[in-house]
């Protein structure tokens, strides 16, 4: 079950390829959409409902700056391998209808800091575009570091260069040492990071080594794509066993099996999808940023939205047949 509701109607108005693997979607909102849907702050995202492998699933996409009235704009990176959502989005054509949520924001930009460091990895640039734009308009003290594996994948690079000039620092195809940029920040400065888990781990390590307050490091990840291997899952309370294919997340597999699971971000950040591990024959690839390293090593819980397994795992669930039976008995009295 999800924690935000869909229900706003939108139509794909324009498509634009930004890089070989990143496509921009301009969405025209229906006439009956409330005006509040157009009012959002940097860092916001929307949920999009899309058919994946015959089932409607929900994906989250950051909002891009958009000055055209009645429109919202997002960008989607085609993931191969992936969970199918990006491929489904890329199959959309201009004129297709979508069900989306109102803008949501769990990555707010605090406008009271003395300075800012924006750090993006690949498609993680999307929420930082609106932040950079607002900070520039407010004459704020800020810098941006933007990394990608390939120069072709520096999405929106030309727009950013025109906007930021020498505030923009790009790194292509190599690891980034974040320590000098963090050391140059004044006391009380904030850093905003969006990118893969490995990048976030490097930033957190550099931030901590310089005794910066953890609360001043804000982050958003973009979850995890698929893998090269399948794994087996056992759910004793449901008397159920099944295989999770490489292109599917454990959360999607649970839903496909008819097992209800709580979730929020689908990116391994909020922890709502964490499930207790009863047994493990193999190892867990913890891809979340919710659990501490100690908690990950204990392997007592797994974030089913992004983490995977090599081998076989036995999970608990919220399903309680005895409780359901008791409720049913009580209702017949």
ROLUM-573382 format. One record per residue (C-alpha): residue number from 1; x, y, z. Coordinates in Angstrom, 1 decimal. Layout:
N
R num      u      v      w
R NUM      X      Y      Z
...
% end
This chain:
333
R num      u      v      w
R   1    0.0    0.0    0.0
R   2    1.3    3.4   -0.9
R   3    1.2    6.5    1.4
R   4    0.3    9.1   -1.3
R   5   -2.7    9.0   -3.6
R   6   -2.8    9.4   -7.3
R   7   -5.8   10.7   -9.2
R   8   -4.8   13.8  -11.1
R   9   -5.2   13.4  -14.9
R  10   -2.4   14.4  -17.2
R  11   -1.4   14.0  -20.8
R  12    2.0   13.7  -22.4
R  13    2.3   17.0  -24.4
R  14    5.9   16.9  -25.5
R  15    8.8   14.5  -25.5
R  16   12.5   15.5  -25.8
R  17   15.6   13.3  -25.6
R  18   18.2   15.0  -23.4
R  19   20.8   12.3  -23.7
R  20   20.9    8.9  -25.3
R  21   19.2    7.5  -22.2
R  22   17.4   10.5  -20.6
R  23   14.1   11.7  -22.0
R  24   12.1   14.8  -20.8
R  25    8.3   14.4  -20.5
R  26    6.2   17.6  -20.5
R  27    2.9   16.8  -18.9
R  28   -0.2   18.9  -19.5
R  29   -2.6   18.8  -16.5
R  30   -6.3   18.4  -16.9
R  31   -8.5   21.5  -16.8
R  32  -10.1   20.4  -13.5
R  33   -6.8   20.0  -11.6
R  34   -6.7   22.4   -8.6
R  35   -4.3   25.4   -8.8
R  36   -2.3   24.0   -5.9
R  37   -1.0   21.3   -8.2
R  38    1.1   24.0  -10.1
R  39    2.6   25.4   -6.9
R  40    5.7   23.4   -5.8
R  41    9.1   24.1   -4.3
R  42   12.5   22.9   -5.4
R  43   13.1   19.2   -4.6
R  44    9.5   18.2   -5.2
R  45    8.4   15.1   -7.2
R  46    5.3   13.4   -8.5
R  47    4.1    9.9   -8.6
R  48    3.2    8.4  -12.0
R  49    1.1    5.3  -12.5
R  50    2.4    3.2  -15.3
R  51    1.6   -0.4  -16.6
R  52    4.6   -2.7  -16.0
R  53    4.4   -6.3  -17.0
R  54    0.6   -6.2  -17.1
R  55    0.2   -4.5  -13.7
R  56   -0.2   -0.9  -12.7
R  57    2.8    0.3  -10.7
R  58    3.9    3.6   -9.3
R  59    7.1    5.4  -10.0
R  60    8.5    8.6   -8.5
R  61   10.1   11.4  -10.7
R  62   11.5   14.7   -9.6
R  63   10.0   17.9  -11.1
R  64   12.1   20.0  -13.5
R  65   11.8   23.7  -13.8
R  66    8.8   24.5  -16.1
R  67    7.6   28.0  -17.0
R  68    4.8   26.9  -19.3
R  69    1.3   27.4  -17.6
R  70   -0.6   24.2  -17.0
R  71    2.4   21.9  -17.4
R  72    4.7   19.8  -15.2
R  73    8.0   18.4  -16.5
R  74   10.0   15.3  -15.5
R  75   12.9   13.4  -16.9
R  76   13.3    9.6  -17.0
R  77   16.5    7.6  -17.5
R  78   16.0    4.4  -19.4
R  79   17.5    1.7  -17.2
R  80   18.8   -1.6  -18.7
R  81   18.5   -3.8  -16.8
R  82   15.8   -2.3  -14.7
R  83   12.4   -3.0  -13.1
R  84   10.5   -2.1  -16.2
R  85    9.2    1.3  -15.2
R  86   11.6    3.3  -17.3
R  87   11.0    1.2  -20.4
R  88    7.3    1.6  -19.9
R  89    7.7    5.4  -19.7
R  90    9.8    5.5  -22.8
R  91    7.1    3.7  -24.7
R  92    4.7    6.5  -24.1
R  93    3.8    8.8  -27.0
R  94    2.6   12.4  -27.2
R  95   -1.1   12.5  -26.4
R  96   -1.1    9.5  -24.0
R  97   -2.9    9.9  -20.8
R  98   -1.4    9.3  -17.3
R  99   -2.6    9.3  -13.7
R 100   -0.3   11.2  -11.5
R 101   -0.2   12.6   -7.9
R 102    0.0   16.2   -6.8
R 103    3.5   17.4   -6.2
R 104    5.1   16.0   -3.0
R 105    8.3   17.1   -1.3
R 106   10.6   15.2    1.0
R 107   13.7   17.0   -0.2
R 108   13.0   20.6    0.8
R 109   15.6   23.3    0.1
R 110   16.3   25.4    3.3
R 111   16.8   29.0    2.2
R 112   18.4   30.2    5.4
R 113   21.8   28.5    5.1
R 114   24.9   30.7    4.6
R 115   26.1   28.6    1.7
R 116   25.2   25.5   -0.2
R 117   26.9   22.6   -2.0
R 118   24.8   20.7   -4.6
R 119   26.0   17.3   -5.6
R 120   24.5   15.2   -8.4
R 121   25.3   11.9   -9.9
R 122   23.8   11.0  -13.3
R 123   20.0   11.4  -13.4
R 124   20.3   12.6   -9.8
R 125   20.6   16.1  -11.4
R 126   16.8   16.4  -11.8
R 127   15.8   17.7   -8.3
R 128   18.9   19.9   -8.1
R 129   18.1   21.8  -11.3
R 130   15.2   23.7   -9.6
R 131   17.4   24.2   -6.5
R 132   20.2   25.7   -8.5
R 133   17.8   28.0  -10.3
R 134   16.2   29.3   -7.1
R 135   19.6   29.8   -5.4
R 136   20.8   31.7   -8.4
R 137   17.8   34.0   -8.3
R 138   18.4   34.6   -4.6
R 139   22.1   35.5   -5.2
R 140   23.0   32.7   -2.7
R 141   26.5   31.4   -2.1
R 142   26.6   27.9   -3.7
R 143   28.6   25.5   -5.9
R 144   27.5   22.4   -7.8
R 145   29.4   19.2   -8.4
R 146   28.0   17.0  -11.2
R 147   29.4   13.6  -12.0
R 148   28.6   11.1  -14.7
R 149   30.2    7.9  -16.1
R 150   30.1    9.4  -19.6
R 151   30.1   13.0  -21.0
R 152   27.1   12.1  -23.1
R 153   25.1   11.4  -19.9
R 154   25.6   14.9  -18.4
R 155   21.9   15.7  -18.8
R 156   21.0   19.4  -19.0
R 157   24.7   20.3  -18.9
R 158   24.5   23.2  -21.4
R 159   21.5   24.7  -19.5
R 160   23.4   24.4  -16.2
R 161   26.6   25.9  -17.7
R 162   24.6   28.9  -18.9
R 163   22.9   29.3  -15.6
R 164   25.9   28.6  -13.2
R 165   29.1   29.5  -15.1
R 166   32.1   28.6  -13.0
R 167   29.9   27.5  -10.1
R 168   29.4   24.2  -12.0
R 169   32.1   21.6  -11.6
R 170   31.7   18.4  -13.7
R 171   33.6   15.1  -13.3
R 172   33.3   12.4  -15.9
R 173   34.3    8.7  -15.6
R 174   36.2    8.9  -12.3
R 175   35.6    8.9   -8.6
R 176   35.1   12.3   -6.9
R 177   37.0   13.6   -3.9
R 178   34.4   15.6   -2.1
R 179   36.7   16.7    0.8
R 180   38.0   20.0   -0.7
R 181   34.6   21.3   -1.6
R 182   33.2   20.4    1.8
R 183   36.3   22.0    3.5
R 184   35.6   25.2    1.7
R 185   32.1   25.6    3.1
R 186   31.5   28.0    6.0
R 187   30.1   26.9    9.3
R 188   26.4   26.1    9.0
R 189   26.5   25.4    5.2
R 190   24.3   22.7    3.8
R 191   24.9   20.1    1.2
R 192   22.2   18.5   -1.0
R 193   23.0   15.2   -2.7
R 194   21.1   13.2   -5.2
R 195   22.7   10.2   -6.9
R 196   23.5    6.5   -6.5
R 197   24.1    5.0   -3.1
R 198   27.9    4.8   -3.6
R 199   28.1    8.5   -4.2
R 200   26.0    9.3   -1.2
R 201   28.2    7.0    1.0
R 202   31.3    8.9   -0.2
R 203   29.8   12.2    0.6
R 204   28.6   11.1    4.0
R 205   32.1    9.8    4.8
R 206   33.8   13.0    3.8
R 207   31.1   15.1    5.6
R 208   31.6   13.1    8.8
R 209   35.4   13.3    8.7
R 210   35.1   17.1    8.8
R 211   32.8   17.0   11.8
R 212   30.0   18.6    9.9
R 213   26.5   18.3   11.5
R 214   24.7   15.3    9.9
R 215   21.4   17.3    9.9
R 216   23.0   19.8    7.4
R 217   23.6   17.0    4.8
R 218   20.3   16.5    2.9
R 219   20.0   13.7    0.4
R 220   17.8   11.8   -2.0
R 221   18.7    8.6   -3.9
R 222   17.1    7.2   -7.0
R 223   16.7    3.7   -5.7
R 224   18.3    0.7   -7.5
R 225   18.0   -0.9  -10.9
R 226   17.8   -4.6  -11.4
R 227   20.6   -7.1  -11.2
R 228   22.1  -10.0  -13.1
R 229   20.7  -12.7  -10.8
R 230   17.4  -14.0   -9.5
R 231   16.8  -15.1   -5.9
R 232   14.3  -17.1   -4.0
R 233   11.9  -15.9   -1.3
R 234   10.0  -17.9    1.3
R 235    7.0  -16.5    3.3
R 236    5.9  -19.1    5.9
R 237    2.9  -17.1    7.1
R 238    1.5  -17.2    3.6
R 239    2.7  -20.7    2.8
R 240    4.3  -19.2   -0.2
R 241    7.6  -19.5   -2.1
R 242    8.6  -17.7   -5.3
R 243   11.5  -16.4   -7.4
R 244   12.3  -12.7   -7.9
R 245   13.6  -12.2  -11.4
R 246   16.6   -9.9  -12.1
R 247   14.5   -7.1  -13.6
R 248   12.0   -7.0  -10.7
R 249   12.3   -5.6   -7.2
R 250   11.4   -7.7   -4.2
R 251    8.6   -5.2   -3.4
R 252    7.2   -5.6   -6.9
R 253    7.4   -9.4   -6.6
R 254    5.5   -9.4   -3.3
R 255    2.8   -7.3   -4.8
R 256    2.7   -9.6   -7.8
R 257    2.1  -12.5   -5.4
R 258   -0.8  -10.7   -3.8
R 259    1.2   -9.9   -0.6
R 260    0.4   -6.4    0.8
R 261    3.5   -4.4    1.7
R 262    3.9   -1.0    3.2
R 263    6.1    1.4    1.3
R 264    6.8    5.1    0.9
R 265    9.7    6.3   -1.2
R 266   10.6    3.2   -3.2
R 267   14.2    4.4   -3.0
R 268   15.5    2.8    0.2
R 269   15.3    6.1    2.2
R 270   12.2    6.0    4.4
R 271   12.4    2.5    5.8
R 272    8.6    1.9    5.6
R 273    9.1   -1.2    3.5
R 274   11.5   -2.9    6.0
R 275   10.6   -6.5    6.6
R 276   12.0   -8.9    9.2
R 277   14.4  -11.6    8.0
R 278   13.7  -15.0    9.6
R 279   16.4  -17.0    7.7
R 280   19.0  -16.4    5.1
R 281   20.8  -18.9    2.9
R 282   23.2  -16.6    1.1
R 283   23.8  -12.9    1.4
R 284   21.8   -9.6    1.3
R 285   22.8   -6.8   -1.0
R 286   21.6   -3.9    1.1
R 287   21.1   -1.0   -1.4
R 288   19.2    1.2    1.0
R 289   20.4    4.3    2.9
R 290   18.0    3.9    5.8
R 291   19.8    1.3    7.8
R 292   23.1    1.9    9.5
R 293   26.1   -0.2    8.5
R 294   25.8   -2.1   11.8
R 295   22.1   -2.8   11.0
R 296   23.0   -4.0    7.5
R 297   25.6   -6.4    8.8
R 298   23.1   -7.9   11.3
R 299   20.8   -8.9    8.4
R 300   17.8   -8.8   10.6
R 301   15.7   -6.7    8.3
R 302   15.7   -5.8    4.6
R 303   14.2   -2.9    2.7
R 304   12.2   -4.7    0.0
R 305   11.9   -1.8   -2.3
R 306   15.6   -1.8   -3.4
R 307   17.7   -4.5   -1.7
R 308   18.3   -7.9   -3.2
R 309   19.6  -11.3   -2.2
R 310   22.1  -13.8   -3.5
R 311   20.6  -17.1   -2.6
R 312   17.4  -17.7   -0.6
R 313   15.7  -15.6    2.1
R 314   12.8  -16.3    4.5
R 315   10.8  -13.3    5.5
R 316    8.2  -12.4    8.0
R 317    5.1  -10.4    7.0
R 318    2.3   -8.4    8.6
R 319   -0.1  -11.2    7.7
R 320   -1.6  -13.0   10.7
R 321   -4.1  -15.7    9.9
R 322   -5.0  -16.2   13.6
R 323   -5.8  -12.5   14.0
R 324   -8.0  -12.6   10.8
R 325   -9.8  -15.7   12.1
R 326  -10.4  -14.0   15.5
R 327  -11.9  -11.0   13.7
R 328  -14.1  -13.1   11.6
R 329  -15.4  -15.1   14.6
R 330  -16.1  -11.9   16.5
R 331  -18.1  -10.4   13.6
R 332  -20.4  -13.4   13.5
R 333  -21.4  -13.2   17.1
% end
